[in-house]
Amino acid sequence: MFGSIGFTELILILVIVLIIFGAGKLPQLGEGLGKAIKGFKKSVHEADAIEAEAQAQAQAQVASAPQGQPTPVPPQSAAAPQPVEASALEQPAASVSPPSKA
């Protein structure tokens, strides 16, 4: 994607950014962008660590469960879709009348 952008094009883009934001604002933009990238990387690594910890905990539960009893099922996450009851689908939507002109 960026293979076709040459040195001249990059200089032109930097000059346009300098004109739009000004020399005083560029360090703040760079700092904000750096913090955003750093935060993103940190959250990705933390998510991996949390996931690995949850898997280890689940394996420990399976290993510690007695042979004759079923293993406990972990609770569903909030992101999992919940089943919709039939009574919720059968209820008619509330009718809204247009405002009367006085």
Secondary structure by P-SEA (a helix, b strand, c coil): ccccccaaaaaaaaaaaaaaccccaaaaaaaaaaaaaaaaaaaaaaaaaaaaaaaaaaaaaaaaccccccccccccccccbbbbbccccccccbbbbccccc
